[in-house]
Amino acid sequence: MADAFENILGQPKVREFLRASVVSERVTQAYLFVGPAGSNKTQAAYALAQALLCPKGPRGPRGGSCGACDRCGRILRRKHPDVRYFAPAGANGYLVEQVREIVADTALSPIQADKKIYILDRVDQLSASAANAFLKTLEEPADDVVMILLGRTRESVLPTIVSRCQVVPFRHIPASEAAGIVAQNTGADPAQARQAIEACGGSITSAVAFLRAPGSERLAFRTRLFSDLARLGAADDWDVVEMARALVEASKAPLDEVRASQEAELAENADFLAKSAIRQIEARNKRQLSAKTSEYLRQTTAMVRSWLRDGLMVACGTPELVINTDVRDTLVALFSGADAAVIAAACSQVDECERALAYNVSPETCLDTLLFDVREVVHGSGRTD
């Protein structure tokens, strides 16, 4: 029978290690999950949280994932108030004041469960000063706190952090295997599964969510984006600016549903929660909306990168290597005979766009700049600076 850890796709050794740790009650209070993007570290963190917080316990039905209780459901939906997710708030990583707020929060009692789980993403972006504010809490957390840190590699994380954690390595999942996993879990064909993985920066879990989005919303957005990219050659400057604005608005449209769900959940629980608990939930909801906004913008830039990458394959005379096969004919028409070096330079502009977004530059400004660069490539003028 399936348990919470079955959703850690593509990581059988991690799955068995965490399952054994929970069942044998050998869970430590600080973990460091290390692995490349797309290796399902975040999903594993939430699976561990579910196994630890399920009221039926690790020895109960389905080993910490009863599949029926409200607590399991909230964690699966990433809405449980005692499972806190954090990402760097600054353009260059975690801010010292952000870490101090996390430390102060660990001293507060859980709202609904008997433990609190803290998931800190991208801890390779913890500076020495931010880490110093965190070390004592990491070394001696409260009895009701479990810390799960996520990073790319052991070497990229400060040694003072690594030495205080149980390190759990995640393997790189080859693209063909990842596509197979996504196809198996969504019913999509392998080509569509690979396209979803490209759109989600290699994340299997995000690709599954991408394909399962209500009303095929993310697939519809992908179709719209690729259509806009293809017609850039006929667009004037105002068309490009308006295109960028409309794409940013469309990328944020699903947030309305997330926001409405948050408000309904808060209203449902407001009568029996203390004001301090309500403030904590509101802060969590704000973080969740911010994370979703960033996720959708990253998907947009990832799809632009994928489209340009396919254009590069066409320019190099290898159209059979195109990933976005549903628009291959359009790509062949646009990029046959194009300068591969110019297209490669345009791909680097996607990285610049993502860096600008990380510095909280206006998404519309970032995207219209990127679209202007792509338009120059489509025209063949070679301007990518």
Buried (B, 14 or more C-beta within 10 A) or exposed (E): EEBBBBBBBBBEEBBEBBBEBBBEEEBEBBBBBBBEEBBBBBBBBBBBBBBBBBEBBBEEBBBBBBBEBEBBBBBBEBBBBBBBBBBBBBBEBBBBEBBBBBBEBBEBEBBBBEBBBBBBBBBBBBBEEBBBBBBEBBEEBBEBBBBBBBBBEBEEBBEBBBEBBBBBBBBBBEBEEBBBBBBEBBEBEEBBBBBBBBBBBBBBBBBBBBBBBEEEBBBEBBEBBBEBBBBBBEBEEEBBBEBBBBBBEBBBEBBEEBBEEBEEBBEEBEEEBEEEBBEBBEBBBEBBBEBBBBBBBBBBBBBBBBBBBBBBBBBBEEBEEBBBBEBBEBBBEBBEEBEBEBBBBBBEBBEBBBEBBBEEBEBBBBBBBBBBBBBBBBEEEBEBE
